[in-house]
Amino acid sequence: MRNKKLYLHSVEQLLIGKRKDRKTFLNNLRQDIDEYLLSTPDTSCADLEKEFGTPVELLYEYASAQDERELTKSINIKRISAGFLTFLLAAVIFGSILNTLWWNKTLHDIHETENLNNQIEATIIIDETEESK
């Protein structure tokens, strides 16, 4: 059962195109595997690949049955989505770095101001004690 899930997952990761078409293809494959597992329950992933083909072979089989325009459209959408997500991730990382630098500078300025105020207070106290003498 675990081998079946691993095999189907590896096939599913490669499929592109309409969701409905992918689900139909996977459901048909799942039914074929279930029938095969009835006769040979102790089947490994390698056995499933020998019987039904490797995930890449199944991708070619699936792609050959699909409309070329739809596949091209799906590939372009995935490429654009991946590019957008990469840009978004880079922007978030860059923003986080800038935010960290800003907070670091702000905290440094606060500590510097506090140290300066402490020095001024110490100077005022010393001056007052000298004047009282």
WOBELLIN-V623839 format. One record per residue. D_CENTER is the distance of its C-alpha to the mean C-alpha in whole Angstrom. Layout:
d_center-><D_CENTER,D_CENTER>
This chain:
d_center-><28,25,25,25,22,20,22,21,17,17,19,17,14,16,18,18,20,22,20,24,25,22,23,26,26,24,27,29,28,27,31,32,30,32,35,35,34,37,39,37,35,34,32,29,26,29,31,29,28,32,33,30,29,25,22,23,26,25,23,26,28,26,25,29,30,28,29,28,28,25,23,23,22,19,18,19,17,14,15,15,12,10,12,12,9,10,13,12,9,13,15,13,14,17,18,18,20,22,23,23,26,27,28,29,32,33,33,35,37,38,39,41,43,43,45,47,48,49,51,53,54,55,57,59,60,61,63,64,66,67,69,70,72>
